[in-house]
């Protein structure tokens, strides 16, 4: 063979690929590639390199780029090769250019003229190569240059050119929807193309358009059904078959389109029932592509208006997936089942043992998908079993990301469907113990709020039992070696509030436990702050009750440590604790009253009681308050250098880049006659595209700005001068004229129709059901169904009556008395989107502990707080924690992200000016005690990092 290797390449090229594949390390591979780069640089710079050698060098540059090295020195040679007249070289040039460059590269301007010329070529292969480059390289600014020619190619005599022209217009729509908004009718026209490939390519832009505006394409339902009927009846050429399935990818796209068009539309859904049922019945489930079509049919059924017979056929298809030995098919069955239970929850009961088998399967992916199904079918009767299973699985995994997801779902289900408060506390303890670091802080607030409010009824005995059980469980958990910080904060708060409430535990015992927590978490200032505040509450309750307080040595050392702490928050808490111990019972009853967590407190958010003080200070010459935004503007102005600073800076070294030279002013020559240069009007077919204007960057932003060509005063060299936007609109054809309309049948699935099943299913014997699985099925589904105990020999017809689900997060379908008016469900959510709904709360703009400084007087007992503001709303009832909340999952896969504009409104806040006052050296005991009185009434333990941490306790 000489110097030639296989496939017409040189032996040197093949040796390069072989050496890269045999490299034993990344460093060795880098050395080979760097040596190849030096070789290519030298050979590309040689003027004697032949065109065919240049073609091989460009292919070798592709390998260099794929291995992560820079090959930009050869980009210009790829651009030059696109100008070659030889077809092989031109296609190689287009291939390398589309892989080397992106749509914003500076060299794109050099190939636009070549693309325009090749789009008019008589050789359809050249046109196809140019259309491939159009899809990859043409950006929003250069779309008008090639758009007229691409539209003209929709009528080309070659089907390959028409197909690629449709793909190019689809790409234009994705990049700039406004550029082809007047050409939407062309997609409808190409739907009736004689070539199935062109028709199949048109389905993709139509799907994007339908997702944007469904109502505008309702008239195409009959056309899509007719096309699907022709495809399913094998009227397309054999070349479109894949594994003996007729055009499966066209069928899948058509089913997706029909699912969108039939969602929420009973009339449109009725036109699809027969065709979808026929596909489910005739689909070959022995191949992967057949199962893919069957799965897409089930997804379509879940989106259409409910039909009992169609739901029965879908349920039978799901049973085939779940009974398969393949984990992939079981995964499809679980996913499809999670879609159908929104319409008919009783479908899950028919496959409960199969679901349990998937839950115990060693395949982790299948197990996670099964947990998603259980999450969607949770109700008050099975929440304990499901949450217990989820917590056990959360403990067994090491994936922090999925552990966060499982923990959030356990908390959500426990809050909505908890059968009792004791069970809720135990479940939350398990979640906090094993995943406290990944649980949202709001969950801790809700738990403390539940313990404080109790059952929400006038049952003091039940509330006392709840508090006692919480205290006892937390005292037992405190001995664990590693507990999350959030959980320790909850424990300290509960022990400080109710540790000695029932009299079972002494103050010395509880204070010793709190000191141990603070000592074992000496590096966590937040936990230490909670522990010190809890000690403050316990000692205050003891003194207020008239009992003598014996401070343990470890507690005294903790107080001394807080007094010299580097944290000002811990210092303040230490001084407050030291002073509270020395007060009498009469004062402590007013400062820290017993069990006042849920009392309502009226707060004057406007601080109107300070108006007189502020006005007096202004009259005495005080400076008025300047808002933060104005202060920022003044600081920017003050940062400008003075003239002296500018003069001094001119005599020092300058390290910034030089300014770009200003372009010379081009004076147009005087024309001999008015006909030598005709002004080119703006294109009429693209009204929202503006011509780019050149700008010369200043010296301050020279490094970040890009140098662009100045096009002002330069005559356009490509593109037609005008384009009529009304011409294509006159070529609208009615796609409804497709022949072979759908024949309506009296029934969707006859009782004698037999779906083909796996050949080995008939030879299999049903396995025996173990007692453990039967017990678990009774817990999850309310007992084993008849369909699981006996194998069905004919297709089942589902009941038309639908049971109302306990879980109102998921959209339910309701039935009327005559079972004919069924509310359509919304499109199915993306099950892979495991994000939970975000809850935003409006935090006050000022520190609530600073608002009442100087407002209380210790000389008066029980002095009322003068608020004059808006009172807080009544604390919500406990059962509101478990109220059903409707959650609708949103699709994050926007098919047309360019067309959707999201306007985000900023939230403005107000800032309150505080008067300045002289302060004595050291802590102000009066102010500290007053602040703690307010804190005790709120039931809040202030945090140095976030003073408003427990604002949820106010209602």
N, C-alpha and C positions, 0 to 999 in steps of 0.2 A: 504493500500500500504506500510505501514511501513515507513522506512527511505528513500524509493525510491520515487522520483518524476516522472514527465512525461519524456518520451523519454529516460528512463533508467538512468537519472541523479539523484543525491542525493537531498534530500530536502534542505540540507544546500546550495547547489549550486543555487537552484531555489530561495531560500530566499535572496541570495546575489544579484541576478538579480532584484528581486522585490524591495529590499531596495535601490538599485542604481536608479531604475526608479522612486521611490517615493521621492528621495532627493529633498529638496526645494531650495538648494543653492549649489554652487560649493564647498564651504567650507565643507558642510555636506557630499557631495559626496567624497571629498578627504579624509575625516576621515574614511569613510567606506572602501575605497580602501586601505588606509595605514594599517588599521587593517587586511584586507584580505592579504596584502603582508606579514605581520609578521606571520600570520597563515600558509601561503604557505611555507615560509622559514623554519619554524619548521617542517612541515610535509614532505617536500622534503628531509630534512636532516636525517630523520628517516630511519634506515636500514630495518625496518619491513613494509614499505609501499608496498602494492601489486601493480602489473602492471596495473590493471584496475583502481585502485585509482589514480595511477600516471597519467593515461590518462586523468582523470577528472581534476586533478590539472593543467595539461598543458593547458587544455581548459580554465580553470579559469585564467591562466596567460595571455591568449589571451585577455580576457576582461580587465585585468590590463593594457596591452600595448595599447589597443584601447582607453582607457581613459587618455592616456598621461603620464603614470607612468613607471618607469624603472622596467623591469622584467628580467634583464640580468642574475640574479642568477639562473634562471631555463633553460637557453639556453642549457647547457650541457646535461641536462636530455632529452631534445627534440632530441639532436643528438644521444644519447644512444638509444632512442626508435626506431630510424630508423634501428638499427641493429637487432631488434626483429624479430623472425620467424613468429609470429602471424600476419596475414594479417591486422586485424583491428588496432592493435597497430602500425604496420609499416606505414600504411597509415596515422594514426594520427601523428606519428613522422614526416613524410614528410610534412604534412600540417602545423604543428607548425614551422618546420624549415624554410620553404619557407616564412612564415609570420614574423618570428623573425629576420632572418639573411638577409644580403645583399651579393652581389657577392664579395665584398672586405673584408668580415669579416674573422677574424683569424680562426674561427672554420670550415670554408669551407674545409680546407685540411683534416679534419677528416671524411668527408662524401663522398669524391671522390671515395675512395675504395669501400664503400658500394653501391654507385650508379653504379659503374662498375659491381659489382656482381649482382645487381638487374636487370640490363639491359639484363643479360643472363638468367634470371629466366624463368621457364616453365609456370608460372602463368602470364597471360597477364595483370592482375590487378596490380601485383607488377611492371611489366614493365611500365605500364602507370603512376604509382605513381613516378617511377624514372625519367621518361621523363618530368613530371611536374616539378620536382626539377631541372632537367637540364635546362629548360627554364628560371628558376628564379635565380639559384645560380651559374651556371658555367660561369666563366669570361674568358677573352681572354687568360690568361695563362694556364688555365686548359681545354680549348677546345680540344687540341690534345689528352688528356687522354680518352675522351669519343667519339670523332668524328668517329672513325672506327665502333664502335658498333652502333651508331645512324644511320650511313649509311646502315649498315647491316639490321637494323630493317625496312628499307623501303620496304623490301620484305617479311615482316611478314604476316602470314596467317590471322591475325585479322585486320580488317579495322581500329579499334580504335587505335591500335599501329601504323599503317602506318600513320594515320592522325597526331598523336602526334609527330612522327618522322619528318614529313614535317615541323611542327611548330617549332621543336627544330632546324632544319637546318635554317629555316627563322630567328630564334633568333640569331644563330651563324653569319649569314650574316649581321644582323644589328649591332652586336658588333664588328666583325672583318671580313670585306668583303673578305679579302685575304685568310682567313682560309677555305672558301668553294668555292673559285673561280673555282676550278677544278671540282666541283660537280654541276654546273649549269645544265648540261644535265639531271640530276636526276629530276629536276623540270619539264622539258618537258615530261619526261617519266611518271611521276605521273599524268600529265594532262590527260592521257589516262587510268587512273585507273578505274576499274569496279565499285568502290564504289563512289557515288556522294559526300560523305563527304570528302574523300581524294582529289578528284578533286577540290572541293570548297576551301579546305585548301591550295591547290597549287596556286590558283589565287592570293593570297596575296603576296607571294614572287615574283611571276612573275610580278605583278604590280610594285613592287619596282625596279625590274630589267629593265622593260620597261621604266620607268621614267628616268633611268640612261642612257640607250642606246636604242632608239626607233628603229633605223634601223636594229638592229640585230634580231628583233622579228617581222618584217613585214610578214614573212612567216607563222605566226600563225594566221593571220586575219581570214582565212577561217575556221580554227579550232575553234576559239572563236565564230564565227557566227553560226557554226553548233551546238556547245554546247548550245548557247543561244536559238536556234531554238528548240532543244530537251526539254529544260527546259520550254519554253513558251508553247509547245504542250503537257505539262503534262506527259512526258514520265518518270519522276522520281517517286519514290515511294510516296505514300500519306503522309508518315511520314515527308516529307520535305515541306509540305504545311503549310502556315501560314495565317489564316483568308481567307481560300479558294484561296490563291494566291500561285502558284507553285514556291517553292524555291526563295522567293523574294530577299533575301540577295545575293544569287548567281547571280541573274539577275542584281542587282545594281552594283556589282563588275565587271561583264562582260561589262556593259555599260560604266563604268569608263575606263576600259582597251580599249574598242573600241574608245572612245573619244580621247584618247592619240594616238592610232595608226592611226586614220583617220585624225588627224590635219595636214593640209598642204599636204595631199596626196589625189589627186582626184581619183586615181585608187582604193586605199583601201576604200575610202568613198563610192564609187559606189557599193562595195560588201556588204555594211552595210545598204543601204537605205531601202531595202525591209523588212528586219527583224525589224529595228527600227520602220518603219511605221506600221507594223503589231502589234507590242507591244503597240504603242500609240492608235491604233484603238480598240484593244481587252482589253485594261487595264480597270479594274474595279475601277472607281473613287468614289465609295461609302464608301471605307475604307481608313484608314490612310496609310496602307502599299501600297495600290494601287496608292494613290496620290504620295507616295514617289517614286515609280517606274516611274510614269508619269513625275515627276519633273526631275528625272535622265535622262529620254529620251530627255527632252527639253535641258538639259545641253549638252547631247551628240550631238544633232542637231546643237547647237551653235558652237561646235568645229569642226564638219565635213565640208567638202567642200559644199558650199551652194547648195541646191536643192529647187526649188520653191514649189513643191508639199509637200515636207517634212516640209518646213517652214510654209506652210499653215496649216498643221496638228498640228504643234507646237503652232501656234497662236490660233487655236481653243481650244487647251488644256489650254492655258493661260487664255482664256476668261472664262472657267469653274472655274478656281481658283479665278479670280477677281469678278465674280458674286456670289460667295459663301458668306454665312453669317458668316462663320468662319474666325476669324482674322488670324489664322495660314495659311489657304489656301490663303487668300489675300496676306499674306507675301510671300508665295511661288510664287504667280503670279507676284508680283512686282519684286522679285529677278530674276525670269525667263525672264521677259520682259526686264530687264536691260542687260541680256546676249544676247538677240536676236537683240536689236537695233543696236549693233555693225555691224551686217550683213545686216539688213534691217531696216533702221530708220523709214520707214513708218508704221511699225507694231504698234508703240506707238500711232499713230493717231487713230487707230481703237478702242483704249481703253482709250481715253483721259478723258472721264467723270468718268470712274472707277478710274483712277489715281487721279483725283481731289477729289473724295470721300475719297480715302485713305489719301490724304493730309489733309483733314479736320476731319479725324477720331480721336476720343479721345485717342486711343491706341498710346502711345508714341513710341513704338518700330516700329509699322507699319508706323508711320509718318516719322521716321528717315530713314527707308528703302525707302520711297517714295522720300525723299529729295536726296538720293543717285541716284535714277533714274533720277530725274530732273537735277542733276549735270552732268550726262553723256549725256543728250540730249540737253544741253544748246547751243544756237547759238545766233548770233547777233540780231535776230528778237525777241527773248523772254528773253534776259538776264535781262532786267529791271524788269520784273514780277518775275522771279525766284529769283534774288538777293534780291528784296524787301521782298519776302516771307521768304527767309532764314534769313534775318536780323531780321524780326519781331519774328521769332521762336527763334532766338538766344537771343533776349531780354527777352523772356518769360521763359527760362530755367535757372536753377541754377547749373547745372552740368558743372563745369569749364573745365573738360576734353573734353566734347562734344562741349562746347562753343568755345574752341580753334579750334576744327576741323571745325565747321561751319564758324568761322571767316576767317580761312585760305582759305576755299573754296570760300567764298564771294570775298575775295581779288583776288584770282586767276581768277575767272570768270570775275570780273570787269576789270582786267588788259588785259585780252584776247579779250573780246567782248564789251568793253565800246562803246556806240554809240557816246558819246561826252565827252569832258574834263570836262564840268560843271557837268554832271551826275556822272562822276568818282569821282570828288572831294566831291560831296554830299554823295555818297555811302561810300567813305572812312571816311568822318566825322562821319557818323553813326556807322561804325565799330569801329573806334577809341574811340568814346564816350562811347560805351556800352561794348567794349571788348578790350580796349587799352592795358590792362595789359598782355593779352595773345597773342597779335599780334607780329609777328616777327619784329625786328628793321629794317630790310631791306625794309619792306613795307613803313615805314616812309621816308626812303631815296628816294624811288621811287616816293613818293608823292611830296617831295620837288623838285626833279629833274623835274617832270612834270610841276610844277608851274613855275620853272625857265626857262625851254625851251619853254613852250607854245605849240602851235600847230605844231611846227616844220616846218612852212612855213613862207614866207615873208608877213605875215599878222599881222602887228603891232596892228591894231585895235582889232583883235580877241584876241591877247595875252594880251593887256591891259584890255579887258573885262574879261578875265579869271583871271587875277591878282586882279582886283577890286572885282570880285565876291568872290574870296578866302579871301581877307582881310575883306570884309563885313561879310561873314559868320563866320569867326574866332572871330571877335569882338563881335558878338552876342552869340557865344558859350562860350566865356570867363566868362560869368556870371553864368555858371552852378556851383553848389556847389562842385561836385566831378568830376574831370577829370583825366584820367590816365597821368602818367608822360611822356610817349612817345608822346602823343597827345599835351601836353603842350610844349614840345620841338619843335614840328612842328609849333605850333602857334607862339611862340616867334621868330623863324627863319623867318617866313613869314612876321610878323609885322616889324621886324628889317630891312628886305630887301625892302619891298614894302609898308610899312604902310603909308608913306607920298608921295608915288610916283605920285599919281594922283591928289594930292592937296585937296582931299575931307576932310581929317582929318589932324589936326595940330600936330606938333611935341609934344606939351605939352599934348595933349589928348592921343596920342599913348604911350608916356613915362609914363604917369600916369597909364595906363592900365598895362604896363609891371612891374611897381613898385608894383602894387596890386598883380600880379601873384607871384613875388618874395617874397612878405610879407606873402601871404597866404600859400606858400609852403616853409617855412623857413627851414624845415628839409631835403629838397631835394636839395643837392648841385648842381646836374646836371641842374635842372630847373633854379636855381638861376644863374648859369653860363650862360645859354642861355639868360636869361633876361638881364643880365649886358652887354653881347656882343651885344644884340639888341639895348640897349640904346646907346652903343658906336657908332653903325652904324647910328642911327637916328641923334645924335648930330653932327657926322662927316658930314653927308649929308647937314645938316642945315648950318654949318659953311662954307662948300665948296660952297654953293649956295649964300653966302653973307648975309644970314639972321642972326639976333641976337638970341642967344640961352638963354632962361630963364629956369634955372634949378629949378624944383619944390622942395619944402622942403622935400617931401618924397623921391625924387631921391637923394638929398644930404645926407640924413640919410642912404640910402641904400649904397652909396659910402663909407661913413665913416664906416659902418658895415663891408663892404668887406675888408677895409684896415686892420682891426684887426681880421679877420677871422682865424680860425684854419686851414683852407684849404689853402695851398699854391697856388692852382689854382685860387681860388676866390680872394686871395690877389693880385696876378699878374693882374687879370682882373680889379680889383679896381684901382690899380696904373696906368694901361694903360688908363682907362677911365678918370682919373683925369688929366693925361698929355695931352690927345687928346683935351680936352676942351680948353686948353690953347694954342693950335697951331693955325696957320693962315690957310686961305683957300688954299693957294698955296701948302702947305705941305700935307694937307688932300686929295687933289685931287689925289696925287700920292700914298698916303698910303691906302686910302679906296675909290677907284673909284666907280662910280655909275653903278649898273647893270652889273657887271663883273663876274657873277657867272659861266657862261658857256664858258668863255675864256679859250683857251688852254694854258697850262703852260708846258714848257719843263723842265724836272728834270734830273739832273745828278745823277743817283742812285749810281754810283761808287765813287762819290766825288773826281774825278780826280784832281780838282783844289786844293786839299789839299796835293797832292803828294810832292810838293816842300817843304811845311812846315814840313811834317812828316820826309822827308829825312834830312832836316836841324836839326831837333830836335834829330834824331838818331846820327848825326855826333857830336852834342854837348854833347852826353852822356846819352840821354834819354833811358829808357828801352823800348824794342820792345813790341808790343801788343801780348798778349797771348790769343788764342781762349778760349772760355768758356769750351769746353770739356777738354782741357788740364789743365785749372785751376781747374776743378773738380777733375781730377786725382791727381794733386799736393796736393790738400787739403786733399784727402784721405791718401796720403802718409805722410803728415805732422801730421795726427792724430794718427799715430802709436806711442805707448808709448816707451819711451827711456828705456835703461837698468836700470837706476836708478829708474824710475817709476815702472818698473816691480819688482825690488827688494823690493821697499817699499810696493808694493801691496801684496807681499807674506806674510807680517807680519800682515795683517789686516784680518778681518773676511770675509769669502767667502760665498756668498749666492747662487751661482749657483750649479746645480746638479753635483754629482760625475760622473766621467767618467765610462762608462761601462767596466767591466773587459774584457781583451782581451781573445779570445777563445784559448784554447790550440791547439798546432799544432799536428794534427793527422798524425801519421806515419803509412802508410799501412803495414800490416804484410807481411812477405815474404811467397809467395804461394809455396805449395809443387809441384804443376804442373801448367802448363799453361792453363789447362782446368777447373780449379776451379772457375775462374771469367772471364766471357766473356764480353768484352766491348760492351755496347749497342749503336748502331749507332743512329744518329739523325733521326727523322722521315722525310721521304721524301715527305709527303703530305702537310706539312705546312712550307714552306720555310721562311716565314716572321716572324715567332714567335721565339723569342730567349728565352733561358732558363734564368730564373731570377737568378741574382747573389746576394749573401749576402754581406752586407756592415756593418761595425761597425761604428756607428755615433760618431763623436767627441764630446768633452765637450761643444763646442759652440752651437751645434744644437741638443743636446740630447733630449730636451723637444719636438722639432717639429718632429723628426724622429720617425719611428716605428720600433719595433724589429721584424725582420723576420727570418725565419728558414734558416740556412745555408745548402745548398744542394750540395755544391761542394764536391766531393769525395764520395758521397752517391749513391749507385746503385739504379736505377729506379725500382719501385715496381709495376707500372701499365702501361698500354699502350702496343700495339704491337711494336715489334722492328722496323718493316718496314711497309710501306704501299704504294702500287703501285697507282700512280695517273693516270695511263693510263687504269686501269681496268674498272672503271665506264664509261669511255668515249666510250667503245665499246658496251655499252648496250643502245645505242640511238635508239629510235623507232620514226617513223614518225607519229606525231599526226594528219597529214592530212588524215590518213586512217579512220578517224571517218566516220561512215556511215551517210546516210540521208543528203546529201549535200543540200545546199540551192537552192530551185527552183526559178529561175529568173522570175518575172512577167513583163508583158508589161507596166504596170502602177503601181505607188506606192499606190495611193489612188484613187479608182474609184469614179466617181461622184455620184453613187447610194449608196455608203457606208455611213452608219449612225452610228455615235458614240453615245454610251449610255450616257445620261445626267442625271442629278439629277431628281428624280421623281417629285419634287415640282416645277421645273423650268417651266414645261409646263403649270402649273396652275397659275403661277405668271403673273401679268400684269406689263408692263413697267411703271416705275414711271415717272411723269412729270419732265422735266428738267427746273430748275429755271433760270431766266435771268442772275443771278450772275454767275452761273456755266457756262452758254453759253459764257458769256463775258470772263471769266477766260480761258475757252478752246480756244477761239479765240486768246488770248494773248500767251498761251503756245504752241498750236499746229497749229494755223492758221485757226481755225474754227472747228465746230463739224462735225465729219465724218458721212458718211451715215450708217456705221455699228452701230453707237451709237443711231441713231434715229430709226432704223428699225432692228428688231431682225432677224438674218439670219436663214433660214430654211435648208440650205445645206452648205456644207463645201466650204469655199472660197479658191480660188487659188491666191496666191500672185503674184504680178507683177515680171517679171524677171529683169526689169530694176531697178537699185538701184540709188537713189539720193545721190549725193555726200554730205557729212556732212560738216557743217561749222567748226566743232570742230576737229582739227587734232590731238588731244591728243589720240583719240581712233582709233584703227586700222580699216581701211575701206576696204570694198570689192569692187573691180572695175570690170566692165563688159566690154567686147569687143563688136564689132558691131554685131556679131552673137549670143551674149549672151551665149556663151559656155565656154569661158575661164574666170573663176571667181577666183580671187586671194583668197587663203584661209587665214582666220584670225588665229591669234595666239591663244593658249589656253586661256580660260577666266580667268581674274584676280580674285584674292580673294577679294570679296566685303567687307569683314570685315577688310581688311587691309586699314585703313583710313589714313595711314601715307602719307605725301606729299614728293615729291622728294627733296633731300637735295642738296643745292647749296653751293659750297665751293668757297671761294675767297682767293687769295693769298695776304696776308697783308705784307706791307714792314717791314723789320726787324729793321728799325730805325725810330725815331721820325721825321716826315717831317718838324716839326717846328724848330727843332734844326739844320737842314741841311743848313739853310741860315743865321745862326748867323754870323754877321760880314761881310756879302757879299754886302749889300746895302750902298750907300753913299748919305746922305741927301743933300750934296752940289751940286749934279748933279740931274737935273730933268729928270724923266723918264729914269733912267739908266737901260739899258737892263741887264737881268740876264744872266750871262755867265754859260751856262749849259754844252755844249759839250757832252751831253748824248743823250739818246734815247728819242725822243719826244713821248708824249702821243698820242694815237689814237684819231681821231675826235669823238666828242660826238655823241652818237647814235641818230637817228631820233626819234621823239616822238612816231610815229606810231609803232615803234618796241616794245613799251610796250604792244600793243594789237595784235602783230603778233601771228599767230597760232603756237604753239609749240607742237611738238608731244611728248606725254608722254606715255610711256609704263609701265604698272603696272607689277611688278615682284612678283612671287610667293615666299612667305617666308616659305612655308611648304616644305622643302627639304625632299624627301622621303628617301634619302640616305646621311645623313649628314656626315657619316664617310668617304665616298669615295671622297667627295669634299674637296679640300685643298685650302685655300685662302691665297695667299701670299700678305702680306701687305708691301709696300715699304715706308720707312720713308722719310719724306721731309727734306732735309737739308737746312739750312739757313746760310747766311754769316753775320758776325758781323763787323761793321765799327768802327774803333778806332777814337775817337775824341781827338784833341789836348787839352791840359790843358792850361788855361790862367788865369792870375790874375784877380780877380773880385773885384770891389769896394763894399763897404758896401751899402746895400740898392738896390733897383731895378735899372737896367740899362735902362734908358729911350730910348736910341737910339736903343738898341737891341729889346726892346718891340715894338717900332713903326715899325721897319723893319719886325719883325715877323707878325705884323698885316697887313702890306702891302701884304705880301705873302698870308696870310689867306684871305684877301679881294678878291684877284685875283682868288683864288680857290673857293670862295663862301662857305667857311667852317667855322663853329664855333667849335673851338677846345674844346675837353672835357678832363678833368683831368683824368678820368678813361680810356678813349680810344681816343687818339689823332687822330687816323685814322678812326674815326667813320663815316665820310662822304666821304670815298674814292670812293664810287660809283658815286659821282657827277663828277668825272674826266673822265668818259666814260667807 
